[in-house]
């Protein structure tokens, strides 16, 4: 299959890490450049305490390929957490009608459950987003509800700033509260009125 050079999905199943490494190396040597390795617990259903999803980022780091999850648990949680850990493909057992029965029916998803899983994973992807420290418009708007330094009573030019006449309160249009200790004990260079923001 690898020699066709088509994308390849391989499940780890009951393999040791050495066997997984050999599997990936063999596929690469045969010409496969695009592969996804599925972390898989071969228990049906899979107990959550044995699922060990932290294996996903570790496999990604060690193998340098995309990692997914072959999820045999009975809820959406494992797939959602796997997505947050970098899984790029989720495999779940699907059944048209659970009343049909069969060995997989107990941990298989019907149409409604599968739809909910897809929605949960898409929401997780949006929540993860990207690394972003930029000051967005939403952040800028919210910052007005943060604290800053304001004048708590009238201050005359030359008067000392004290805990009685300077307070850290909302909104956040004045000097940042982190400067409070450096302001206290210094002297005002102008007159301030009660309620005025302090600017230094």
Buried (B, 14 or more C-beta within 10 A) or exposed (E): EBEEEEEBBBBBEEBEEEEBBEBBEEBBEEEBEEBBBBBBBEEEBBEBEEBEBEBBBBBBEBBEBBBBBBBBBBBBBBBBBBBBBBBBBBBBBEBEEEEEEEEEBEBBBBEEBBEEBBEBBEEBEEEEEEEEEEEEEEEEEEEEEEBBBBBBEEBEEEEEBEEEBBBBBEEBEBBEBEBBEEBEEEEBEEEBEEEBBBEE
